[in-house]
Amino acid sequence: MKLLLIEAINRHRKIGRSFLSFGLGYIASYLKKHIPSLEIKIINHTIAETLSSFKPDMVGISSVTQNYGIAKEIAHMCKNES
């Protein structure tokens, strides 16, 4: 089974992060420990390309309030890709 975890970030803001949040890493670590056969990827960019190449069975999206609209767009993209 494949799981894709996406951090919804605003790529247009000049001030931002280029690293992934610890929260998704903790989730991935926990799941990998308890479900060793699970293949997990964590991303915050190249979403469309990763969806088509990785072909996940499940997708999780993490977002802060100000990026809720971006998270909705990502969810719509994921739904259309499946």
Distance bins in CASP14 RR format, pairs under 12 A and 6 or more apart:
PFRMAT RR
TARGET T0000
AUTHOR 0000-0000-0000
RMODE 2
METHOD distances of the structure
MODEL  1
1 31 0 0 0 0 0 1 0 0 0 0 0
1 32 0 0 0 0 0 1 0 0 0 0 0
1 35 1 0 0 1 0 0 0 0 0 0 0
1 36 0 0 0 0 0 1 0 0 0 0 0
1 37 1 0 0 1 0 0 0 0 0 0 0
1 38 1 0 1 0 0 0 0 0 0 0 0
1 39 1 0 0 1 0 0 0 0 0 0 0
1 40 0 0 0 0 1 0 0 0 0 0 0
1 55 0 0 0 0 0 1 0 0 0 0 0
1 56 0 0 0 0 1 0 0 0 0 0 0
1 57 1 0 1 0 0 0 0 0 0 0 0
1 58 1 0 0 1 0 0 0 0 0 0 0
2 31 0 0 0 0 0 1 0 0 0 0 0
2 35 0 0 0 0 0 1 0 0 0 0 0
2 37 0 0 0 0 0 1 0 0 0 0 0
2 38 1 0 0 1 0 0 0 0 0 0 0
2 39 1 0 1 0 0 0 0 0 0 0 0
2 40 1 0 0 1 0 0 0 0 0 0 0
2 41 1 0 0 1 0 0 0 0 0 0 0
2 50 0 0 0 0 0 1 0 0 0 0 0
2 51 0 0 0 0 0 1 0 0 0 0 0
2 53 0 0 0 0 0 1 0 0 0 0 0
2 54 1 0 0 1 0 0 0 0 0 0 0
2 55 1 0 0 1 0 0 0 0 0 0 0
2 56 1 0 1 0 0 0 0 0 0 0 0
2 57 1 0 1 0 0 0 0 0 0 0 0
2 58 1 0 0 1 0 0 0 0 0 0 0
2 59 0 0 0 0 1 0 0 0 0 0 0
2 60 0 0 0 0 0 1 0 0 0 0 0
3 24 0 0 0 0 0 1 0 0 0 0 0
3 25 0 0 0 0 0 1 0 0 0 0 0
3 27 0 0 0 0 1 0 0 0 0 0 0
3 28 1 0 0 1 0 0 0 0 0 0 0
3 30 0 0 0 0 0 1 0 0 0 0 0
3 31 1 0 0 1 0 0 0 0 0 0 0
3 32 0 0 0 0 1 0 0 0 0 0 0
3 35 0 0 0 0 1 0 0 0 0 0 0
3 37 0 0 0 0 0 1 0 0 0 0 0
3 38 1 0 1 0 0 0 0 0 0 0 0
3 39 1 0 0 1 0 0 0 0 0 0 0
3 40 1 0 1 0 0 0 0 0 0 0 0
3 41 1 0 0 1 0 0 0 0 0 0 0
3 42 0 0 0 0 1 0 0 0 0 0 0
3 43 0 0 0 0 0 1 0 0 0 0 0
3 54 0 0 0 0 1 0 0 0 0 0 0
3 55 0 0 0 0 0 1 0 0 0 0 0
3 56 1 0 0 1 0 0 0 0 0 0 0
3 57 1 0 0 1 0 0 0 0 0 0 0
3 58 1 0 1 0 0 0 0 0 0 0 0
3 59 1 0 0 1 0 0 0 0 0 0 0
3 60 1 0 0 1 0 0 0 0 0 0 0
3 61 0 0 0 0 0 1 0 0 0 0 0
4 24 0 0 0 0 0 1 0 0 0 0 0
4 28 0 0 0 0 0 1 0 0 0 0 0
4 38 0 0 0 0 0 1 0 0 0 0 0
4 39 0 0 0 0 1 0 0 0 0 0 0
4 40 1 0 0 1 0 0 0 0 0 0 0
4 41 1 0 1 0 0 0 0 0 0 0 0
4 42 0 0 0 0 1 0 0 0 0 0 0
4 43 1 0 0 1 0 0 0 0 0 0 0
4 44 0 0 0 0 0 1 0 0 0 0 0
4 46 0 0 0 0 0 1 0 0 0 0 0
4 47 0 0 0 0 1 0 0 0 0 0 0
4 48 0 0 0 0 0 1 0 0 0 0 0
4 49 0 0 0 0 0 1 0 0 0 0 0
4 50 1 0 0 1 0 0 0 0 0 0 0
4 51 1 0 0 1 0 0 0 0 0 0 0
4 52 0 0 0 0 0 1 0 0 0 0 0
4 53 0 0 0 0 0 1 0 0 0 0 0
4 54 1 0 0 1 0 0 0 0 0 0 0
4 55 0 0 0 0 1 0 0 0 0 0 0
4 56 1 1 0 0 0 0 0 0 0 0 0
4 57 0 0 0 0 1 0 0 0 0 0 0
4 58 1 0 0 1 0 0 0 0 0 0 0
4 59 1 0 1 0 0 0 0 0 0 0 0
4 60 1 0 0 1 0 0 0 0 0 0 0
4 61 0 0 0 0 1 0 0 0 0 0 0
4 62 0 0 0 0 0 1 0 0 0 0 0
4 74 0 0 0 0 0 1 0 0 0 0 0
4 77 0 0 0 0 0 1 0 0 0 0 0
4 78 0 0 0 0 1 0 0 0 0 0 0
4 81 0 0 0 0 0 1 0 0 0 0 0
4 82 0 0 0 0 0 1 0 0 0 0 0
5 20 0 0 0 0 1 0 0 0 0 0 0
5 21 0 0 0 0 1 0 0 0 0 0 0
5 23 0 0 0 0 1 0 0 0 0 0 0
5 24 1 0 1 0 0 0 0 0 0 0 0
5 25 1 0 0 1 0 0 0 0 0 0 0
5 26 0 0 0 0 0 1 0 0 0 0 0
5 27 1 0 0 1 0 0 0 0 0 0 0
5 28 1 0 0 1 0 0 0 0 0 0 0
5 29 0 0 0 0 0 1 0 0 0 0 0
5 30 0 0 0 0 0 1 0 0 0 0 0
5 31 0 0 0 0 1 0 0 0 0 0 0
5 32 0 0 0 0 0 1 0 0 0 0 0
5 38 0 0 0 0 0 1 0 0 0 0 0
5 39 0 0 0 0 0 1 0 0 0 0 0
5 40 1 0 0 1 0 0 0 0 0 0 0
5 41 1 0 0 1 0 0 0 0 0 0 0
5 42 1 0 1 0 0 0 0 0 0 0 0
5 43 1 0 0 1 0 0 0 0 0 0 0
5 44 0 0 0 0 1 0 0 0 0 0 0
5 47 0 0 0 0 0 1 0 0 0 0 0
5 50 0 0 0 0 0 1 0 0 0 0 0
5 54 0 0 0 0 0 1 0 0 0 0 0
5 56 0 0 0 0 1 0 0 0 0 0 0
5 58 0 0 0 0 1 0 0 0 0 0 0
5 59 1 0 0 1 0 0 0 0 0 0 0
5 60 1 0 1 0 0 0 0 0 0 0 0
5 61 1 0 0 1 0 0 0 0 0 0 0
5 62 1 0 0 1 0 0 0 0 0 0 0
5 63 0 0 0 0 0 1 0 0 0 0 0
5 74 0 0 0 0 0 1 0 0 0 0 0
5 78 0 0 0 0 0 1 0 0 0 0 0
6 20 0 0 0 0 1 0 0 0 0 0 0
6 21 0 0 0 0 0 1 0 0 0 0 0
6 24 0 0 0 0 1 0 0 0 0 0 0
6 27 0 0 0 0 0 1 0 0 0 0 0
6 28 0 0 0 0 0 1 0 0 0 0 0
6 40 0 0 0 0 0 1 0 0 0 0 0
6 41 0 0 0 0 1 0 0 0 0 0 0
6 42 1 0 0 1 0 0 0 0 0 0 0
6 43 1 0 1 0 0 0 0 0 0 0 0
6 44 1 0 0 1 0 0 0 0 0 0 0
6 45 0 0 0 0 1 0 0 0 0 0 0
6 46 0 0 0 0 0 1 0 0 0 0 0
6 47 1 0 0 1 0 0 0 0 0 0 0
6 48 0 0 0 0 0 1 0 0 0 0 0
6 50 0 0 0 0 1 0 0 0 0 0 0
6 51 0 0 0 0 1 0 0 0 0 0 0
6 54 0 0 0 0 0 1 0 0 0 0 0
6 56 0 0 0 0 1 0 0 0 0 0 0
6 58 0 0 0 0 0 1 0 0 0 0 0
6 59 1 0 0 1 0 0 0 0 0 0 0
6 60 1 0 0 1 0 0 0 0 0 0 0
6 61 1 0 1 0 0 0 0 0 0 0 0
6 62 1 0 0 1 0 0 0 0 0 0 0
6 63 0 0 0 0 1 0 0 0 0 0 0
6 67 0 0 0 0 0 1 0 0 0 0 0
6 70 0 0 0 0 0 1 0 0 0 0 0
6 71 0 0 0 0 1 0 0 0 0 0 0
6 73 0 0 0 0 0 1 0 0 0 0 0
6 74 1 0 1 0 0 0 0 0 0 0 0
6 75 0 0 0 0 1 0 0 0 0 0 0
6 77 0 0 0 0 1 0 0 0 0 0 0
6 78 0 0 0 0 1 0 0 0 0 0 0
6 81 0 0 0 0 0 1 0 0 0 0 0
7 16 0 0 0 0 0 1 0 0 0 0 0
7 17 0 0 0 0 1 0 0 0 0 0 0
7 18 0 0 0 0 0 1 0 0 0 0 0
7 19 0 0 0 0 1 0 0 0 0 0 0
7 20 1 0 1 0 0 0 0 0 0 0 0
7 21 1 0 1 0 0 0 0 0 0 0 0
7 22 0 0 0 0 0 1 0 0 0 0 0
7 23 0 0 0 0 1 0 0 0 0 0 0
7 24 1 0 1 0 0 0 0 0 0 0 0
7 25 0 0 0 0 1 0 0 0 0 0 0
7 27 0 0 0 0 0 1 0 0 0 0 0
7 28 0 0 0 0 0 1 0 0 0 0 0
7 41 0 0 0 0 0 1 0 0 0 0 0
7 42 1 0 0 1 0 0 0 0 0 0 0
7 43 1 0 0 1 0 0 0 0 0 0 0
7 44 1 0 1 0 0 0 0 0 0 0 0
7 45 0 0 0 0 1 0 0 0 0 0 0
7 47 0 0 0 0 0 1 0 0 0 0 0
7 59 0 0 0 0 0 1 0 0 0 0 0
7 60 0 0 0 0 1 0 0 0 0 0 0
7 61 1 0 0 1 0 0 0 0 0 0 0
7 62 1 0 1 0 0 0 0 0 0 0 0
7 63 1 0 0 1 0 0 0 0 0 0 0
7 64 0 0 0 0 1 0 0 0 0 0 0
7 67 0 0 0 0 1 0 0 0 0 0 0
7 70 0 0 0 0 0 1 0 0 0 0 0
7 71 0 0 0 0 1 0 0 0 0 0 0
7 74 0 0 0 0 1 0 0 0 0 0 0
8 20 0 0 0 0 0 1 0 0 0 0 0
8 21 0 0 0 0 0 1 0 0 0 0 0
8 24 0 0 0 0 0 1 0 0 0 0 0
8 43 0 0 0 0 0 1 0 0 0 0 0
8 44 1 0 0 1 0 0 0 0 0 0 0
8 45 0 0 0 0 0 1 0 0 0 0 0
8 47 0 0 0 0 1 0 0 0 0 0 0
8 59 0 0 0 0 0 1 0 0 0 0 0
8 60 0 0 0 0 1 0 0 0 0 0 0
8 61 1 0 1 0 0 0 0 0 0 0 0
8 62 1 0 0 1 0 0 0 0 0 0 0
8 63 1 1 0 0 0 0 0 0 0 0 0
8 64 0 0 0 0 1 0 0 0 0 0 0
8 65 0 0 0 0 0 1 0 0 0 0 0
8 66 0 0 0 0 0 1 0 0 0 0 0
8 67 1 0 1 0 0 0 0 0 0 0 0
8 68 1 0 0 1 0 0 0 0 0 0 0
8 69 1 0 0 1 0 0 0 0 0 0 0
8 70 1 0 1 0 0 0 0 0 0 0 0
8 71 1 1 0 0 0 0 0 0 0 0 0
8 72 0 0 0 0 1 0 0 0 0 0 0
8 73 0 0 0 0 1 0 0 0 0 0 0
8 74 1 0 1 0 0 0 0 0 0 0 0
8 75 0 0 0 0 1 0 0 0 0 0 0
8 76 0 0 0 0 0 1 0 0 0 0 0
8 77 0 0 0 0 0 1 0 0 0 0 0
8 78 0 0 0 0 0 1 0 0 0 0 0
9 15 0 0 0 0 0 1 0 0 0 0 0
9 16 1 0 0 1 0 0 0 0 0 0 0
9 17 1 0 0 1 0 0 0 0 0 0 0
9 18 0 0 0 0 1 0 0 0 0 0 0
9 19 0 0 0 0 0 1 0 0 0 0 0
9 20 0 0 0 0 1 0 0 0 0 0 0
9 21 0 0 0 0 1 0 0 0 0 0 0
9 24 0 0 0 0 0 1 0 0 0 0 0
9 43 0 0 0 0 0 1 0 0 0 0 0
9 44 1 0 1 0 0 0 0 0 0 0 0
9 45 1 0 0 1 0 0 0 0 0 0 0
9 47 0 0 0 0 0 1 0 0 0 0 0
9 61 0 0 0 0 0 1 0 0 0 0 0
9 62 0 0 0 0 1 0 0 0 0 0 0
9 63 0 0 0 0 1 0 0 0 0 0 0
9 64 0 0 0 0 1 0 0 0 0 0 0
9 66 0 0 0 0 0 1 0 0 0 0 0
9 67 1 0 0 1 0 0 0 0 0 0 0
9 69 0 0 0 0 0 1 0 0 0 0 0
9 70 1 0 0 1 0 0 0 0 0 0 0
9 71 0 0 0 0 1 0 0 0 0 0 0
9 73 0 0 0 0 0 1 0 0 0 0 0
9 74 0 0 0 0 0 1 0 0 0 0 0
10 16 1 0 0 1 0 0 0 0 0 0 0
10 17 0 0 0 0 0 1 0 0 0 0 0
10 44 0 0 0 0 0 1 0 0 0 0 0
10 45 0 0 0 0 0 1 0 0 0 0 0
10 63 0 0 0 0 0 1 0 0 0 0 0
10 64 0 0 0 0 1 0 0 0 0 0 0
10 65 0 0 0 0 0 1 0 0 0 0 0
10 66 1 0 0 1 0 0 0 0 0 0 0
10 67 1 0 1 0 0 0 0 0 0 0 0
10 68 0 0 0 0 0 1 0 0 0 0 0
10 69 0 0 0 0 1 0 0 0 0 0 0
10 70 1 0 0 1 0 0 0 0 0 0 0
10 71 0 0 0 0 0 1 0 0 0 0 0
10 73 0 0 0 0 0 1 0 0 0 0 0
10 74 0 0 0 0 0 1 0 0 0 0 0
11 17 0 0 0 0 0 1 0 0 0 0 0
11 18 0 0 0 0 0 1 0 0 0 0 0
11 44 0 0 0 0 1 0 0 0 0 0 0
11 45 1 0 0 1 0 0 0 0 0 0 0
11 46 0 0 0 0 0 1 0 0 0 0 0
11 47 0 0 0 0 0 1 0 0 0 0 0
11 67 0 0 0 0 0 1 0 0 0 0 0
11 70 0 0 0 0 1 0 0 0 0 0 0
11 73 0 0 0 0 0 1 0 0 0 0 0
11 74 0 0 0 0 0 1 0 0 0 0 0
12 67 0 0 0 0 0 1 0 0 0 0 0
12 70 0 0 0 0 1 0 0 0 0 0 0
13 64 0 0 0 0 0 1 0 0 0 0 0
13 66 0 0 0 0 1 0 0 0 0 0 0
13 67 0 0 0 0 1 0 0 0 0 0 0
13 70 0 0 0 0 0 1 0 0 0 0 0
16 44 0 0 0 0 0 1 0 0 0 0 0
16 64 0 0 0 0 0 1 0 0 0 0 0
16 66 0 0 0 0 0 1 0 0 0 0 0
16 67 0 0 0 0 0 1 0 0 0 0 0
17 44 0 0 0 0 1 0 0 0 0 0 0
17 45 0 0 0 0 0 1 0 0 0 0 0
17 64 0 0 0 0 0 1 0 0 0 0 0
17 67 0 0 0 0 0 1 0 0 0 0 0
18 44 0 0 0 0 1 0 0 0 0 0 0
18 45 0 0 0 0 1 0 0 0 0 0 0
19 25 0 0 0 0 0 1 0 0 0 0 0
19 42 0 0 0 0 0 1 0 0 0 0 0
19 43 0 0 0 0 0 1 0 0 0 0 0
19 44 0 0 0 0 1 0 0 0 0 0 0
19 45 0 0 0 0 0 1 0 0 0 0 0
20 26 0 0 0 0 0 1 0 0 0 0 0
20 27 0 0 0 0 0 1 0 0 0 0 0
20 28 0 0 0 0 1 0 0 0 0 0 0
20 41 0 0 0 0 0 1 0 0 0 0 0
20 42 1 0 1 0 0 0 0 0 0 0 0
20 43 1 0 0 1 0 0 0 0 0 0 0
20 44 1 0 1 0 0 0 0 0 0 0 0
20 45 0 0 0 0 0 1 0 0 0 0 0
20 62 0 0 0 0 1 0 0 0 0 0 0
21 27 0 0 0 0 1 0 0 0 0 0 0
21 28 0 0 0 0 0 1 0 0 0 0 0
21 42 0 0 0 0 1 0 0 0 0 0 0
21 43 0 0 0 0 0 1 0 0 0 0 0
21 44 0 0 0 0 1 0 0 0 0 0 0
21 62 1 0 0 1 0 0 0 0 0 0 0
21 63 0 0 0 0 0 1 0 0 0 0 0
21 64 0 0 0 0 1 0 0 0 0 0 0
21 67 0 0 0 0 0 1 0 0 0 0 0
22 28 0 0 0 0 0 1 0 0 0 0 0
22 29 0 0 0 0 1 0 0 0 0 0 0
22 42 0 0 0 0 0 1 0 0 0 0 0
22 62 0 0 0 0 0 1 0 0 0 0 0
23 29 0 0 0 0 1 0 0 0 0 0 0
23 30 0 0 0 0 0 1 0 0 0 0 0
23 42 0 0 0 0 1 0 0 0 0 0 0
23 60 0 0 0 0 0 1 0 0 0 0 0
23 62 1 0 0 1 0 0 0 0 0 0 0
23 64 0 0 0 0 0 1 0 0 0 0 0
24 30 0 0 0 0 0 1 0 0 0 0 0
24 31 0 0 0 0 0 1 0 0 0 0 0
24 40 0 0 0 0 1 0 0 0 0 0 0
24 41 0 0 0 0 0 1 0 0 0 0 0
24 42 1 0 1 0 0 0 0 0 0 0 0
24 43 0 0 0 0 1 0 0 0 0 0 0
24 44 0 0 0 0 1 0 0 0 0 0 0
24 59 0 0 0 0 0 1 0 0 0 0 0
24 60 0 0 0 0 1 0 0 0 0 0 0
24 61 0 0 0 0 1 0 0 0 0 0 0
24 62 1 0 1 0 0 0 0 0 0 0 0
24 63 0 0 0 0 0 1 0 0 0 0 0
25 31 0 0 0 0 1 0 0 0 0 0 0
25 32 0 0 0 0 1 0 0 0 0 0 0
25 33 0 0 0 0 0 1 0 0 0 0 0
25 40 0 0 0 0 1 0 0 0 0 0 0
25 41 0 0 0 0 0 1 0 0 0 0 0
25 42 1 0 0 1 0 0 0 0 0 0 0
25 43 0 0 0 0 0 1 0 0 0 0 0
25 44 0 0 0 0 0 1 0 0 0 0 0
25 62 0 0 0 0 1 0 0 0 0 0 0
26 32 0 0 0 0 0 1 0 0 0 0 0
26 33 0 0 0 0 0 1 0 0 0 0 0
26 40 0 0 0 0 0 1 0 0 0 0 0
26 42 0 0 0 0 0 1 0 0 0 0 0
26 62 0 0 0 0 0 1 0 0 0 0 0
27 33 0 0 0 0 0 1 0 0 0 0 0
27 34 0 0 0 0 0 1 0 0 0 0 0
27 35 0 0 0 0 0 1 0 0 0 0 0
27 38 0 0 0 0 0 1 0 0 0 0 0
27 40 0 0 0 0 1 0 0 0 0 0 0
27 42 0 0 0 0 1 0 0 0 0 0 0
27 58 0 0 0 0 0 1 0 0 0 0 0
27 60 0 0 0 0 1 0 0 0 0 0 0
27 61 0 0 0 0 0 1 0 0 0 0 0
27 62 0 0 0 0 1 0 0 0 0 0 0
28 34 0 0 0 0 0 1 0 0 0 0 0
28 35 0 0 0 0 0 1 0 0 0 0 0
28 38 0 0 0 0 1 0 0 0 0 0 0
28 39 0 0 0 0 0 1 0 0 0 0 0
28 40 1 0 1 0 0 0 0 0 0 0 0
28 41 0 0 0 0 1 0 0 0 0 0 0
28 42 1 0 1 0 0 0 0 0 0 0 0
28 43 0 0 0 0 0 1 0 0 0 0 0
28 60 0 0 0 0 0 1 0 0 0 0 0
28 62 0 0 0 0 0 1 0 0 0 0 0
29 35 0 0 0 0 0 1 0 0 0 0 0
29 38 0 0 0 0 0 1 0 0 0 0 0
29 40 0 0 0 0 1 0 0 0 0 0 0
29 42 0 0 0 0 0 1 0 0 0 0 0
30 38 0 0 0 0 0 1 0 0 0 0 0
30 40 0 0 0 0 0 1 0 0 0 0 0
31 37 0 0 0 0 0 1 0 0 0 0 0
31 38 1 0 1 0 0 0 0 0 0 0 0
31 39 0 0 0 0 0 1 0 0 0 0 0
31 40 1 0 0 1 0 0 0 0 0 0 0
31 42 0 0 0 0 0 1 0 0 0 0 0
31 58 0 0 0 0 0 1 0 0 0 0 0
31 60 0 0 0 0 0 1 0 0 0 0 0
32 38 1 0 0 1 0 0 0 0 0 0 0
32 39 0 0 0 0 1 0 0 0 0 0 0
32 40 1 0 0 1 0 0 0 0 0 0 0
32 41 0 0 0 0 0 1 0 0 0 0 0
32 42 0 0 0 0 0 1 0 0 0 0 0
33 40 0 0 0 0 0 1 0 0 0 0 0
34 40 0 0 0 0 0 1 0 0 0 0 0
35 57 0 0 0 0 0 1 0 0 0 0 0
35 58 0 0 0 0 0 1 0 0 0 0 0
37 57 0 0 0 0 0 1 0 0 0 0 0
38 56 0 0 0 0 0 1 0 0 0 0 0
38 57 0 0 0 0 1 0 0 0 0 0 0
38 58 0 0 0 0 1 0 0 0 0 0 0
39 54 0 0 0 0 1 0 0 0 0 0 0
39 55 0 0 0 0 0 1 0 0 0 0 0
39 56 0 0 0 0 1 0 0 0 0 0 0
39 57 0 0 0 0 1 0 0 0 0 0 0
39 58 0 0 0 0 0 1 0 0 0 0 0
40 54 0 0 0 0 0 1 0 0 0 0 0
40 56 0 0 0 0 1 0 0 0 0 0 0
40 57 0 0 0 0 0 1 0 0 0 0 0
40 58 0 0 0 0 1 0 0 0 0 0 0
40 59 0 0 0 0 0 1 0 0 0 0 0
40 60 0 0 0 0 0 1 0 0 0 0 0
41 47 0 0 0 0 0 1 0 0 0 0 0
41 49 0 0 0 0 0 1 0 0 0 0 0
41 50 1 0 0 1 0 0 0 0 0 0 0
41 51 0 0 0 0 0 1 0 0 0 0 0
41 53 0 0 0 0 1 0 0 0 0 0 0
41 54 1 0 1 0 0 0 0 0 0 0 0
41 55 0 0 0 0 0 1 0 0 0 0 0
41 56 1 0 0 1 0 0 0 0 0 0 0
41 57 0 0 0 0 0 1 0 0 0 0 0
41 58 0 0 0 0 0 1 0 0 0 0 0
41 59 0 0 0 0 0 1 0 0 0 0 0
41 60 0 0 0 0 0 1 0 0 0 0 0
42 50 0 0 0 0 0 1 0 0 0 0 0
42 54 0 0 0 0 0 1 0 0 0 0 0
42 56 0 0 0 0 0 1 0 0 0 0 0
42 59 0 0 0 0 0 1 0 0 0 0 0
42 60 0 0 0 0 1 0 0 0 0 0 0
42 61 0 0 0 0 0 1 0 0 0 0 0
42 62 0 0 0 0 1 0 0 0 0 0 0
43 49 0 0 0 0 1 0 0 0 0 0 0
43 50 1 0 1 0 0 0 0 0 0 0 0
43 51 0 0 0 0 1 0 0 0 0 0 0
43 53 0 0 0 0 0 1 0 0 0 0 0
43 54 0 0 0 0 1 0 0 0 0 0 0
43 56 0 0 0 0 0 1 0 0 0 0 0
43 59 0 0 0 0 0 1 0 0 0 0 0
43 60 0 0 0 0 0 1 0 0 0 0 0
43 61 0 0 0 0 0 1 0 0 0 0 0
43 62 0 0 0 0 0 1 0 0 0 0 0
43 74 0 0 0 0 0 1 0 0 0 0 0
43 78 0 0 0 0 0 1 0 0 0 0 0
44 50 0 0 0 0 0 1 0 0 0 0 0
44 61 0 0 0 0 0 1 0 0 0 0 0
44 62 0 0 0 0 1 0 0 0 0 0 0
44 63 0 0 0 0 0 1 0 0 0 0 0
44 67 0 0 0 0 0 1 0 0 0 0 0
44 70 0 0 0 0 0 1 0 0 0 0 0
44 71 0 0 0 0 0 1 0 0 0 0 0
44 74 0 0 0 0 0 1 0 0 0 0 0
45 70 0 0 0 0 0 1 0 0 0 0 0
45 74 0 0 0 0 0 1 0 0 0 0 0
46 52 0 0 0 0 0 1 0 0 0 0 0
46 53 0 0 0 0 1 0 0 0 0 0 0
46 54 0 0 0 0 0 1 0 0 0 0 0
46 74 0 0 0 0 0 1 0 0 0 0 0
46 77 0 0 0 0 0 1 0 0 0 0 0
47 53 0 0 0 0 0 1 0 0 0 0 0
47 54 0 0 0 0 0 1 0 0 0 0 0
47 56 0 0 0 0 0 1 0 0 0 0 0
47 59 0 0 0 0 1 0 0 0 0 0 0
47 60 0 0 0 0 0 1 0 0 0 0 0
47 61 0 0 0 0 1 0 0 0 0 0 0
47 70 0 0 0 0 0 1 0 0 0 0 0
47 71 0 0 0 0 0 1 0 0 0 0 0
47 73 0 0 0 0 1 0 0 0 0 0 0
47 74 1 0 0 1 0 0 0 0 0 0 0
47 75 0 0 0 0 0 1 0 0 0 0 0
47 76 0 0 0 0 0 1 0 0 0 0 0
47 77 1 0 0 1 0 0 0 0 0 0 0
47 78 0 0 0 0 1 0 0 0 0 0 0
47 80 0 0 0 0 0 1 0 0 0 0 0
47 81 0 0 0 0 1 0 0 0 0 0 0
48 54 0 0 0 0 0 1 0 0 0 0 0
48 73 0 0 0 0 0 1 0 0 0 0 0
48 74 0 0 0 0 1 0 0 0 0 0 0
48 76 0 0 0 0 0 1 0 0 0 0 0
48 77 1 0 0 1 0 0 0 0 0 0 0
48 78 0 0 0 0 1 0 0 0 0 0 0
48 80 0 0 0 0 1 0 0 0 0 0 0
48 81 1 0 0 1 0 0 0 0 0 0 0
49 55 0 0 0 0 0 1 0 0 0 0 0
49 77 0 0 0 0 0 1 0 0 0 0 0
49 81 0 0 0 0 0 1 0 0 0 0 0
50 56 0 0 0 0 1 0 0 0 0 0 0
50 59 0 0 0 0 1 0 0 0 0 0 0
50 74 0 0 0 0 0 1 0 0 0 0 0
50 77 0 0 0 0 0 1 0 0 0 0 0
50 78 0 0 0 0 0 1 0 0 0 0 0
50 81 0 0 0 0 1 0 0 0 0 0 0
51 57 0 0 0 0 0 1 0 0 0 0 0
51 59 1 0 0 1 0 0 0 0 0 0 0
51 60 0 0 0 0 0 1 0 0 0 0 0
51 61 0 0 0 0 0 1 0 0 0 0 0
51 74 0 0 0 0 1 0 0 0 0 0 0
51 75 0 0 0 0 0 1 0 0 0 0 0
51 76 0 0 0 0 0 1 0 0 0 0 0
51 77 1 0 0 1 0 0 0 0 0 0 0
51 78 1 0 0 1 0 0 0 0 0 0 0
51 79 0 0 0 0 0 1 0 0 0 0 0
51 80 0 0 0 0 1 0 0 0 0 0 0
51 81 1 0 1 0 0 0 0 0 0 0 0
51 82 0 0 0 0 1 0 0 0 0 0 0
52 77 0 0 0 0 0 1 0 0 0 0 0
52 78 0 0 0 0 0 1 0 0 0 0 0
52 80 0 0 0 0 0 1 0 0 0 0 0
52 81 1 0 0 1 0 0 0 0 0 0 0
52 82 0 0 0 0 0 1 0 0 0 0 0
53 81 0 0 0 0 0 1 0 0 0 0 0
54 78 0 0 0 0 0 1 0 0 0 0 0
54 81 0 0 0 0 0 1 0 0 0 0 0
55 78 0 0 0 0 0 1 0 0 0 0 0
55 81 0 0 0 0 1 0 0 0 0 0 0
55 82 0 0 0 0 1 0 0 0 0 0 0
56 78 0 0 0 0 1 0 0 0 0 0 0
56 81 0 0 0 0 1 0 0 0 0 0 0
56 82 0 0 0 0 1 0 0 0 0 0 0
57 78 0 0 0 0 0 1 0 0 0 0 0
57 82 0 0 0 0 1 0 0 0 0 0 0
58 78 0 0 0 0 1 0 0 0 0 0 0
58 82 0 0 0 0 0 1 0 0 0 0 0
59 71 0 0 0 0 0 1 0 0 0 0 0
59 74 0 0 0 0 1 0 0 0 0 0 0
59 75 1 0 0 1 0 0 0 0 0 0 0
59 76 0 0 0 0 0 1 0 0 0 0 0
59 77 0 0 0 0 1 0 0 0 0 0 0
59 78 1 0 1 0 0 0 0 0 0 0 0
59 79 0 0 0 0 1 0 0 0 0 0 0
59 80 0 0 0 0 0 1 0 0 0 0 0
59 81 0 0 0 0 1 0 0 0 0 0 0
59 82 0 0 0 0 1 0 0 0 0 0 0
60 71 0 0 0 0 1 0 0 0 0 0 0
60 74 0 0 0 0 1 0 0 0 0 0 0
60 75 0 0 0 0 1 0 0 0 0 0 0
60 78 0 0 0 0 1 0 0 0 0 0 0
61 67 0 0 0 0 1 0 0 0 0 0 0
61 68 0 0 0 0 0 1 0 0 0 0 0
61 69 0 0 0 0 0 1 0 0 0 0 0
61 70 0 0 0 0 1 0 0 0 0 0 0
61 71 1 0 1 0 0 0 0 0 0 0 0
61 72 0 0 0 0 1 0 0 0 0 0 0
61 73 0 0 0 0 0 1 0 0 0 0 0
61 74 1 0 1 0 0 0 0 0 0 0 0
61 75 1 0 0 1 0 0 0 0 0 0 0
61 76 0 0 0 0 0 1 0 0 0 0 0
61 77 0 0 0 0 0 1 0 0 0 0 0
61 78 1 0 0 1 0 0 0 0 0 0 0
61 79 0 0 0 0 0 1 0 0 0 0 0
62 68 0 0 0 0 0 1 0 0 0 0 0
62 70 0 0 0 0 0 1 0 0 0 0 0
62 71 0 0 0 0 1 0 0 0 0 0 0
62 74 0 0 0 0 0 1 0 0 0 0 0
62 75 0 0 0 0 0 1 0 0 0 0 0
63 69 1 0 0 1 0 0 0 0 0 0 0
63 70 1 0 0 1 0 0 0 0 0 0 0
63 71 1 1 0 0 0 0 0 0 0 0 0
63 72 0 0 0 0 1 0 0 0 0 0 0
63 73 0 0 0 0 0 1 0 0 0 0 0
63 74 0 0 0 0 1 0 0 0 0 0 0
63 75 0 0 0 0 1 0 0 0 0 0 0
64 70 0 0 0 0 1 0 0 0 0 0 0
64 71 0 0 0 0 1 0 0 0 0 0 0
65 71 0 0 0 0 1 0 0 0 0 0 0
67 73 0 0 0 0 1 0 0 0 0 0 0
67 74 0 0 0 0 1 0 0 0 0 0 0
68 74 0 0 0 0 0 1 0 0 0 0 0
68 75 0 0 0 0 0 1 0 0 0 0 0
69 75 0 0 0 0 1 0 0 0 0 0 0
69 76 0 0 0 0 1 0 0 0 0 0 0
70 76 0 0 0 0 0 1 0 0 0 0 0
70 77 0 0 0 0 0 1 0 0 0 0 0
71 77 0 0 0 0 0 1 0 0 0 0 0
71 78 0 0 0 0 0 1 0 0 0 0 0
72 78 0 0 0 0 0 1 0 0 0 0 0
72 79 0 0 0 0 0 1 0 0 0 0 0
73 79 0 0 0 0 0 1 0 0 0 0 0
73 80 0 0 0 0 0 1 0 0 0 0 0
74 80 0 0 0 0 0 1 0 0 0 0 0
74 81 0 0 0 0 0 1 0 0 0 0 0
75 81 0 0 0 0 0 1 0 0 0 0 0
75 82 0 0 0 0 0 1 0 0 0 0 0
76 82 0 0 0 0 0 1 0 0 0 0 0
END
